Amino acid sequence: MPAYEVRRSITIDATPETVFDTVADYGTWTKWSPWLGIDKQATVIVTDNPNSVNSIYGWAGEVVGQGEIEHKQLQRPNKIDDEIRFTKPFKSKSAVSFELQPDGNGTKITWGMNGSLPWFLFWMASNIETYIGMDYERGLKMLKEYIETGEVLSDIEVVGIEPVDSRRIAGVRDSCPTNDVGPTMNAAFTKVKNVLAGQSPPDGFEMISVYHPCDLKQRRFEFTSGYAVSADCQTPPDLTEFRLPEGRALHIRHSGRYENLGNAWSGAHQYARYKKIKLAKRAAFEAYRNDPDNTPEAELVTDIYLYVK
């Protein structure tokens, strides 16, 4: 059977003991799981003594499937060895580990998985590291946020499939590694706002980022960030014009920090896959519903649209 290995790391501003105790307690996992946000009706069962060897965290949901994970070894504060067993959408078993080590005044935690796919999914072997790796990166970011702040500002709502109007975007087209999307987009919006200010103030315009089709294995995004402008607004030479077509799209709403928007994008693809919604191979986009300069992070609202066939 095709084997795969995934490893992702992050540094958290806390002691190894604090990080270990949080991860070892299955009772905290619903706070920072990178999978549950899209499936609020999923059932989660945690056995008694959730931070002991042989304790189990189980889940079952229409979108997230079904399975369980069990603590096999707990070596405080250095390592956790688990076994994860998937039941649906297919049966498989993998070894999961968390390795912790001091890193300056904080703790570097590495989340790993070693496993194999059923033979009939051999075609997924080349992609599994990319997609599980992105899930792990999102989960580690939320774990960091949870430990450092006591909460995770990320909520997902499935609005459904609805018509979308065409939009004419004046913005900056750029590309960057997936980990640099936030600051790169922020720089793009700053440039667009400065350019448009001389012609038409962007206040009240719809802020949009368009994600152009890309190969995620390259770990880069290509995007256009800017403002939806009226037909009579001339695009300045320093900006790029992009037209979003009218059509139908799967609409997902995210509330919370922009750093957690990946949860909504991943959740949207999960939802489409399990609902057998056929997505169109064209640019998708996100629209920001309030001003990030004057809105608390918990109240930021972003609408995500994936065109459907």
VEXROLUM-255451 format. One record per residue: residue number from 1; chain; x, y, z of N, C-alpha, C in turn. Coordinates in steps of 0.2 Angstrom, whole numbers. Example, Ala and Ser with C-alpha at 12.3 -4.5 7.8 and 13.67 -1.06 7.14 Angstrom:
<pts>
num, cadena, n.x, n.y, n.z, ca.x, ca.y, ca.z, c.x, c.y, c.z
1, A, 66, -28, 39, 62, -22, 39, 66, -16, 39
2, A, 64, -11, 35, 68, -5, 36, 64, 0, 39
</pts>
This chain:
<pts>
num, cadena, n.x, n.y, n.z, ca.x, ca.y, ca.z, c.x, c.y, c.z
1, A, 4, -6, 0, 0, 0, 0, 4, 6, 0
2, A, 2, 12, -3, 6, 18, -4, 7, 21, 3
3, A, 13, 22, 5, 15, 25, 12, 16, 33, 11
4, A, 14, 36, 16, 15, 44, 16, 18, 46, 23
5, A, 21, 51, 24, 24, 54, 30, 22, 62, 30
6, A, 20, 64, 35, 18, 72, 36, 21, 74, 42
7, A, 25, 80, 42, 28, 83, 48, 27, 91, 47
8, A, 24, 94, 52, 24, 101, 52, 25, 104, 59
9, A, 28, 110, 60, 30, 112, 66, 28, 120, 67
10, A, 28, 122, 74, 27, 129, 75, 30, 130, 82
11, A, 31, 136, 84, 34, 138, 90, 28, 142, 94
12, A, 27, 139, 100, 22, 142, 104, 25, 146, 110
13, A, 22, 152, 112, 25, 155, 118, 22, 153, 124
14, A, 25, 147, 126, 23, 143, 132, 28, 138, 134
15, A, 28, 136, 140, 33, 130, 142, 31, 124, 139
16, A, 36, 119, 138, 34, 113, 136, 29, 109, 140
17, A, 29, 110, 146, 24, 107, 151, 17, 109, 149
18, A, 16, 116, 148, 10, 119, 146, 7, 116, 139
19, A, 12, 116, 134, 10, 114, 128, 8, 106, 128
20, A, 12, 102, 131, 11, 95, 132, 4, 94, 135
21, A, 3, 97, 141, -3, 96, 145, -9, 98, 141
22, A, -9, 103, 136, -14, 105, 132, -16, 99, 127
23, A, -10, 97, 123, -11, 92, 118, -13, 86, 120
24, A, -10, 84, 126, -12, 77, 129, -19, 77, 132
25, A, -22, 82, 133, -29, 82, 135, -34, 82, 129
26, A, -37, 77, 128, -42, 76, 122, -48, 81, 123
27, A, -49, 83, 129, -54, 88, 130, -53, 95, 127
28, A, -47, 96, 125, -46, 103, 122, -46, 102, 114
29, A, -46, 97, 111, -45, 96, 104, -51, 99, 100
30, A, -57, 100, 103, -62, 103, 99, -61, 110, 98
31, A, -57, 113, 102, -55, 120, 102, -50, 122, 96
32, A, -46, 117, 94, -41, 119, 89, -41, 114, 84
33, A, -45, 109, 83, -46, 104, 78, -46, 108, 71
34, A, -42, 106, 66, -43, 109, 59, -48, 106, 55
35, A, -52, 102, 58, -57, 98, 54, -64, 99, 56
36, A, -66, 101, 62, -72, 101, 65, -76, 107, 63
37, A, -73, 113, 61, -77, 119, 60, -82, 119, 55
38, A, -81, 115, 50, -86, 114, 44, -92, 110, 46
39, A, -91, 106, 51, -96, 101, 53, -99, 101, 60
40, A, -103, 106, 61, -105, 108, 68, -109, 103, 71
41, A, -112, 98, 67, -117, 93, 69, -113, 87, 71
42, A, -106, 87, 69, -102, 81, 71, -103, 79, 78
43, A, -103, 73, 80, -102, 70, 87, -95, 69, 89
44, A, -93, 71, 94, -87, 70, 97, -87, 67, 104
45, A, -84, 61, 105, -84, 57, 111, -77, 57, 114
46, A, -76, 59, 120, -70, 58, 123, -70, 54, 129
47, A, -66, 49, 130, -67, 44, 136, -65, 48, 142
48, A, -66, 45, 148, -64, 48, 154, -57, 48, 155
49, A, -54, 52, 159, -47, 53, 160, -44, 55, 153
50, A, -46, 60, 150, -44, 61, 143, -37, 63, 141
51, A, -33, 63, 147, -25, 64, 146, -21, 59, 149
52, A, -24, 52, 148, -20, 47, 150, -19, 42, 144
53, A, -14, 37, 145, -13, 32, 140, -20, 28, 140
54, A, -21, 26, 133, -27, 22, 131, -34, 26, 131
55, A, -33, 33, 133, -39, 37, 132, -40, 38, 124
56, A, -47, 39, 123, -49, 40, 116, -53, 46, 114
57, A, -51, 49, 108, -55, 54, 106, -58, 52, 99
58, A, -65, 51, 99, -69, 49, 93, -73, 54, 90
59, A, -74, 54, 84, -78, 58, 80, -82, 55, 75
60, A, -88, 58, 73, -92, 55, 68, -96, 61, 65
61, A, -96, 62, 58, -100, 67, 55, -101, 66, 48
62, A, -106, 70, 45, -107, 69, 38, -102, 71, 34
63, A, -98, 77, 36, -93, 80, 32, -86, 77, 34
64, A, -85, 76, 41, -78, 74, 43, -77, 67, 43
65, A, -82, 63, 42, -81, 56, 42, -82, 53, 49
66, A, -78, 47, 50, -79, 44, 56, -72, 41, 58
67, A, -70, 41, 64, -64, 38, 67, -62, 39, 74
68, A, -56, 37, 76, -54, 39, 83, -47, 39, 83
69, A, -44, 42, 89, -37, 42, 90, -36, 41, 97
70, A, -31, 37, 98, -29, 34, 105, -22, 36, 107
71, A, -22, 38, 114, -15, 39, 116, -12, 32, 118
72, A, -6, 31, 115, -2, 25, 116, 4, 26, 121
73, A, 7, 32, 120, 12, 34, 125, 12, 41, 127
74, A, 13, 43, 133, 14, 50, 135, 20, 51, 139
75, A, 25, 54, 136, 31, 55, 139, 32, 63, 141
76, A, 29, 65, 146, 29, 72, 148, 36, 75, 149
77, A, 38, 80, 147, 34, 85, 142, 37, 84, 135
78, A, 40, 78, 133, 44, 78, 127, 40, 75, 121
79, A, 36, 70, 122, 33, 67, 116, 26, 63, 118
80, A, 22, 63, 113, 15, 60, 113, 15, 55, 107
81, A, 14, 49, 108, 13, 44, 103, 5, 42, 103
82, A, 2, 43, 97, -5, 41, 96, -6, 36, 90
83, A, -12, 33, 90, -14, 29, 84, -20, 32, 82
84, A, -21, 33, 76, -27, 36, 73, -30, 31, 68
85, A, -37, 29, 69, -40, 24, 65, -46, 27, 62
86, A, -46, 28, 55, -51, 30, 51, -56, 25, 49
87, A, -63, 26, 50, -68, 21, 48, -71, 23, 42
88, A, -73, 30, 41, -76, 33, 35, -73, 39, 34
89, A, -72, 41, 27, -75, 37, 21, -71, 31, 19
90, A, -66, 29, 22, -62, 23, 21, -58, 21, 27
91, A, -57, 14, 28, -53, 12, 33, -46, 12, 32
92, A, -42, 15, 38, -35, 15, 37, -33, 16, 45
93, A, -26, 15, 46, -23, 16, 52, -17, 20, 51
94, A, -15, 24, 56, -9, 28, 55, -6, 29, 62
95, A, 1, 30, 62, 4, 33, 69, 5, 40, 69
96, A, 3, 43, 74, 3, 51, 75, 7, 52, 81
97, A, 11, 57, 80, 16, 59, 86, 16, 67, 86
98, A, 17, 69, 93, 19, 76, 94, 25, 76, 98
99, A, 30, 80, 95, 37, 80, 98, 38, 87, 100
100, A, 40, 88, 107, 41, 95, 109, 48, 96, 112
101, A, 51, 102, 111, 57, 104, 113, 58, 112, 114
102, A, 61, 114, 119, 62, 121, 121, 65, 125, 114
103, A, 62, 131, 113, 64, 135, 108, 64, 142, 110
104, A, 70, 144, 112, 70, 151, 115, 66, 151, 122
105, A, 62, 156, 122, 57, 156, 128, 51, 152, 127
106, A, 50, 149, 121, 44, 145, 120, 46, 138, 119
107, A, 41, 135, 115, 41, 127, 114, 40, 126, 106
108, A, 45, 122, 103, 43, 120, 96, 40, 113, 97
109, A, 34, 113, 94, 30, 107, 93, 30, 104, 86
110, A, 31, 98, 85, 31, 95, 78, 25, 90, 78
111, A, 21, 91, 74, 15, 86, 73, 17, 81, 67
112, A, 17, 75, 68, 18, 70, 63, 13, 65, 62
113, A, 13, 62, 56, 9, 56, 54, 13, 52, 49
114, A, 13, 45, 51, 15, 40, 46, 10, 35, 45
115, A, 8, 34, 39, 3, 29, 37, 3, 27, 30
116, A, -2, 23, 28, -2, 21, 21, -10, 21, 19
117, A, -11, 22, 13, -17, 22, 10, -20, 15, 8
118, A, -26, 14, 8, -29, 8, 4, -26, 8, -3
119, A, -26, 2, -5, -23, 1, -12, -27, 5, -17
120, A, -34, 5, -17, -38, 9, -22, -37, 16, -22
121, A, -33, 19, -17, -32, 26, -17, -25, 28, -18
122, A, -22, 23, -22, -15, 24, -23, -13, 31, -27
123, A, -18, 33, -31, -18, 39, -35, -18, 46, -30
124, A, -19, 45, -24, -19, 51, -19, -12, 51, -16
125, A, -8, 47, -17, -2, 46, -13, 2, 53, -14
126, A, 3, 55, -20, 7, 61, -21, 4, 68, -18
127, A, -3, 68, -17, -6, 74, -14, -7, 74, -7
128, A, -7, 68, -4, -9, 67, 3, -5, 71, 8
129, A, 2, 71, 7, 6, 75, 11, 5, 83, 11
130, A, 3, 85, 5, 1, 92, 4, -5, 94, 8
131, A, -10, 90, 7, -17, 92, 10, -17, 91, 18
132, A, -14, 85, 20, -14, 84, 27, -9, 89, 30
133, A, -3, 90, 27, 1, 95, 29, -2, 102, 30
134, A, -6, 104, 25, -10, 111, 26, -15, 110, 32
135, A, -18, 105, 33, -22, 104, 39, -18, 105, 45
136, A, -13, 101, 46, -8, 102, 52, -6, 109, 53
137, A, -4, 112, 48, -2, 119, 49, -8, 124, 52
138, A, -14, 123, 49, -20, 126, 52, -21, 124, 59
139, A, -20, 118, 60, -22, 115, 67, -16, 118, 72
140, A, -10, 118, 70, -5, 121, 74, -6, 128, 76
141, A, -8, 132, 71, -9, 139, 72, -15, 140, 77
142, A, -20, 136, 76, -25, 137, 81, -23, 134, 88
143, A, -19, 129, 88, -16, 127, 95, -12, 133, 98
144, A, -8, 136, 94, -4, 142, 97, -9, 147, 99
145, A, -14, 149, 95, -18, 154, 97, -22, 152, 104
146, A, -24, 146, 104, -28, 144, 110, -24, 144, 116
147, A, -17, 142, 116, -13, 142, 122, -11, 149, 124
148, A, -9, 153, 119, -7, 160, 120, -12, 165, 122
149, A, -19, 164, 120, -24, 169, 121, -30, 166, 125
150, A, -31, 159, 125, -36, 156, 128, -42, 155, 124
151, A, -42, 157, 117, -48, 156, 113, -45, 156, 106
152, A, -49, 153, 101, -48, 153, 94, -53, 157, 90
153, A, -51, 162, 87, -56, 166, 83, -57, 164, 76
154, A, -62, 159, 76, -63, 156, 69, -70, 152, 69
155, A, -75, 155, 66, -81, 152, 65, -83, 151, 58
156, A, -86, 145, 56, -88, 144, 49, -95, 143, 48
157, A, -98, 146, 43, -105, 145, 42, -106, 143, 35
158, A, -110, 138, 33, -111, 136, 26, -118, 140, 24
159, A, -117, 145, 20, -123, 149, 18, -127, 145, 12
160, A, -123, 141, 8, -126, 137, 3, -124, 140, -4
161, A, -127, 137, -9, -126, 139, -16, -130, 144, -18
162, A, -128, 150, -21, -132, 155, -23, -129, 159, -29
163, A, -133, 163, -32, -130, 167, -38, -125, 172, -36
164, A, -120, 174, -40, -116, 179, -39, -116, 184, -45
165, A, -115, 190, -44, -115, 195, -49, -108, 195, -52
166, A, -107, 198, -58, -100, 199, -60, -97, 205, -57
167, A, -91, 205, -56, -87, 211, -53, -81, 213, -57
168, A, -80, 219, -57, -74, 222, -60, -69, 224, -55
169, A, -63, 221, -54, -58, 222, -49, -53, 226, -51
170, A, -51, 231, -48, -45, 235, -49, -40, 233, -43
171, A, -35, 230, -45, -30, 228, -39, -23, 227, -41
172, A, -20, 223, -37, -13, 221, -38, -13, 213, -39
173, A, -10, 211, -44, -9, 203, -45, -2, 202, -43
174, A, -2, 196, -38, 5, 194, -36, 4, 187, -34
175, A, 10, 184, -32, 10, 177, -29, 15, 177, -24
176, A, 14, 172, -19, 19, 171, -14, 18, 164, -11
177, A, 23, 162, -7, 22, 156, -3, 16, 156, 1
178, A, 13, 150, 2, 7, 150, 6, 7, 153, 13
179, A, 13, 152, 16, 14, 155, 23, 14, 163, 23
180, A, 15, 166, 17, 16, 173, 17, 10, 177, 14
181, A, 4, 173, 14, -1, 176, 10, -4, 183, 14
182, A, -4, 182, 21, -7, 188, 25, -3, 194, 23
183, A, 4, 195, 25, 7, 201, 24, 8, 203, 17
184, A, 8, 198, 12, 8, 200, 5, 2, 203, 2
185, A, -4, 201, 5, -10, 204, 3, -11, 210, 6
186, A, -9, 211, 12, -9, 217, 16, -6, 223, 12
187, A, 0, 221, 9, 4, 226, 6, 1, 228, -1
188, A, -2, 223, -4, -6, 224, -10, -12, 229, -9
189, A, -16, 228, -4, -21, 232, -2, -19, 239, -1
190, A, -13, 240, 3, -11, 246, 4, -9, 250, -2
191, A, -6, 247, -7, -4, 250, -13, -11, 252, -17
192, A, -16, 247, -17, -22, 249, -21, -25, 255, -18
193, A, -26, 255, -11, -29, 260, -8, -26, 267, -9
194, A, -19, 267, -9, -15, 273, -11, -16, 276, -18
195, A, -17, 271, -23, -17, 273, -30, -24, 275, -31
196, A, -30, 272, -28, -36, 274, -30, -38, 280, -26
197, A, -35, 282, -21, -37, 288, -17, -37, 294, -21
198, A, -32, 294, -26, -32, 300, -30, -37, 301, -35
199, A, -41, 295, -36, -46, 296, -41, -53, 295, -38
200, A, -54, 290, -34, -60, 288, -31, -59, 285, -24
201, A, -61, 288, -19, -60, 285, -12, -62, 278, -12
202, A, -58, 273, -9, -60, 266, -9, -65, 265, -3
203, A, -67, 270, 1, -71, 269, 7, -78, 267, 4
204, A, -81, 261, 6, -87, 259, 4, -87, 254, -2
205, A, -81, 254, -5, -80, 249, -11, -79, 242, -7
206, A, -81, 237, -11, -80, 230, -9, -73, 228, -10
207, A, -70, 226, -4, -63, 223, -4, -64, 216, -6
208, A, -59, 214, -11, -60, 207, -13, -53, 204, -15
209, A, -52, 198, -13, -46, 194, -15, -48, 189, -20
210, A, -45, 188, -26, -47, 183, -30, -41, 178, -30
211, A, -42, 172, -29, -37, 166, -30, -37, 163, -36
212, A, -32, 164, -40, -32, 161, -47, -30, 153, -46
213, A, -32, 149, -51, -30, 142, -50, -23, 141, -50
214, A, -21, 136, -45, -14, 135, -44, -13, 128, -42
215, A, -7, 125, -42, -5, 119, -40, -2, 119, -33
216, A, -6, 117, -28, -5, 118, -21, 2, 114, -19
217, A, 4, 109, -23, 10, 106, -21, 16, 110, -22
218, A, 15, 116, -26, 20, 121, -26, 21, 125, -20
219, A, 15, 125, -16, 15, 129, -10, 15, 136, -11
220, A, 12, 138, -17, 12, 145, -18, 4, 147, -20
221, A, 2, 153, -19, -4, 156, -21, -3, 162, -26
222, A, -7, 162, -31, -7, 168, -35, -14, 171, -34
223, A, -14, 178, -33, -20, 181, -32, -20, 188, -34
224, A, -26, 191, -35, -27, 198, -36, -31, 201, -30
225, A, -28, 206, -27, -32, 209, -21, -33, 216, -23
226, A, -39, 218, -22, -41, 225, -24, -48, 227, -22
227, A, -51, 231, -26, -58, 234, -24, -62, 232, -30
228, A, -69, 231, -29, -74, 230, -35, -76, 237, -36
229, A, -74, 239, -43, -76, 246, -45, -81, 247, -50
230, A, -84, 252, -51, -90, 253, -55, -87, 253, -62
231, A, -92, 253, -67, -90, 252, -74, -87, 259, -77
232, A, -88, 264, -74, -85, 271, -76, -79, 273, -72
233, A, -77, 268, -68, -70, 270, -65, -65, 267, -69
234, A, -60, 272, -71, -55, 270, -75, -49, 266, -71
235, A, -47, 261, -73, -42, 257, -70, -35, 261, -71
236, A, -32, 263, -65, -25, 267, -66, -20, 262, -69
237, A, -15, 265, -72, -10, 260, -75, -6, 256, -70
238, A, -6, 259, -64, -2, 255, -59, -5, 249, -56
239, A, -12, 248, -58, -16, 243, -56, -18, 238, -61
240, A, -20, 232, -59, -22, 227, -64, -29, 226, -64
241, A, -33, 225, -69, -40, 224, -69, -41, 217, -70
242, A, -46, 214, -66, -48, 207, -67, -56, 207, -66
243, A, -59, 203, -71, -66, 203, -71, -69, 196, -68
244, A, -72, 196, -63, -76, 190, -60, -82, 189, -64
245, A, -83, 183, -67, -90, 182, -70, -96, 181, -66
246, A, -101, 182, -69, -107, 180, -65, -108, 173, -65
247, A, -112, 170, -60, -113, 163, -60, -116, 160, -54
248, A, -115, 154, -52, -117, 151, -46, -111, 149, -42
249, A, -111, 150, -35, -105, 148, -31, -108, 146, -24
250, A, -103, 141, -22, -104, 139, -15, -102, 145, -10
251, A, -106, 147, -6, -104, 153, -1, -103, 150, 6
252, A, -97, 152, 8, -95, 150, 15, -93, 156, 19
253, A, -96, 157, 25, -94, 164, 29, -90, 162, 34
254, A, -85, 166, 35, -80, 165, 41, -80, 171, 45
255, A, -80, 170, 51, -80, 175, 56, -74, 174, 61
256, A, -70, 180, 61, -64, 179, 66, -58, 181, 62
257, A, -52, 180, 65, -45, 182, 62, -44, 180, 55
258, A, -41, 185, 51, -40, 183, 44, -35, 177, 44
259, A, -30, 177, 49, -25, 171, 49, -29, 164, 49
260, A, -35, 164, 51, -38, 158, 51, -43, 156, 45
261, A, -42, 161, 40, -47, 160, 34, -46, 153, 31
262, A, -40, 150, 31, -38, 144, 28, -43, 138, 31
263, A, -46, 139, 37, -51, 135, 39, -57, 135, 35
264, A, -59, 140, 33, -65, 141, 29, -64, 138, 22
265, A, -58, 140, 19, -57, 137, 12, -56, 130, 12
266, A, -53, 127, 17, -52, 120, 18, -59, 117, 19
267, A, -63, 120, 23, -70, 117, 25, -74, 117, 19
268, A, -74, 123, 15, -78, 123, 9, -76, 117, 4
269, A, -70, 115, 3, -68, 110, -1, -71, 103, 2
270, A, -70, 103, 9, -73, 97, 12, -80, 96, 11
271, A, -84, 101, 12, -91, 101, 11, -93, 100, 4
272, A, -90, 103, -1, -91, 101, -8, -90, 94, -10
273, A, -84, 91, -7, -83, 84, -8, -88, 79, -6
274, A, -90, 80, 1, -94, 76, 4, -102, 77, 2
275, A, -103, 83, -1, -110, 84, -4, -110, 83, -11
276, A, -104, 81, -14, -104, 79, -21, -106, 85, -25
277, A, -104, 91, -23, -104, 97, -27, -99, 98, -32
278, A, -100, 99, -38, -95, 99, -43, -92, 107, -44
279, A, -86, 108, -42, -83, 115, -42, -80, 116, -49
280, A, -81, 122, -51, -79, 124, -58, -71, 126, -57
281, A, -67, 124, -62, -60, 126, -62, -59, 133, -64
282, A, -61, 137, -60, -59, 144, -61, -58, 148, -55
283, A, -56, 154, -55, -54, 158, -49, -60, 158, -44
284, A, -58, 158, -38, -62, 158, -32, -61, 165, -29
285, A, -65, 167, -24, -63, 174, -21, -66, 174, -14
286, A, -63, 179, -11, -66, 181, -4, -67, 188, -4
287, A, -73, 190, 0, -75, 197, 0, -75, 199, 8
288, A, -72, 204, 10, -71, 206, 17, -77, 211, 18
289, A, -81, 210, 23, -87, 213, 25, -86, 219, 30
290, A, -80, 220, 33, -79, 226, 37, -72, 228, 37
291, A, -71, 234, 39, -64, 237, 39, -60, 234, 44
292, A, -54, 230, 42, -50, 227, 47, -46, 232, 52
293, A, -46, 239, 49, -42, 244, 53, -47, 246, 59
294, A, -53, 245, 59, -58, 248, 64, -62, 242, 67
295, A, -61, 236, 66, -65, 231, 68, -61, 226, 72
296, A, -64, 224, 78, -60, 219, 82, -60, 212, 78
297, A, -54, 209, 80, -53, 203, 76, -59, 198, 76
298, A, -62, 197, 82, -67, 192, 83, -73, 194, 79
299, A, -74, 200, 77, -80, 203, 73, -79, 203, 65
300, A, -72, 201, 63, -71, 202, 56, -75, 196, 52
301, A, -78, 198, 47, -83, 194, 43, -80, 193, 36
302, A, -79, 187, 33, -76, 186, 26, -81, 181, 23
303, A, -83, 183, 17, -87, 179, 13, -83, 175, 7
304, A, -83, 169, 7, -79, 165, 2, -84, 162, -3
305, A, -82, 162, -9, -86, 160, -15, -82, 155, -19
306, A, -84, 149, -20, -81, 144, -25, -87, 143, -30
307, A, -85, 145, -37, -90, 144, -42, -91, 136, -43
308, A, -97, 135, -44, -99, 128, -46, -101, 127, -53
309, A, -101, 121, -55, -103, 119, -62, -110, 120, -63
</pts>
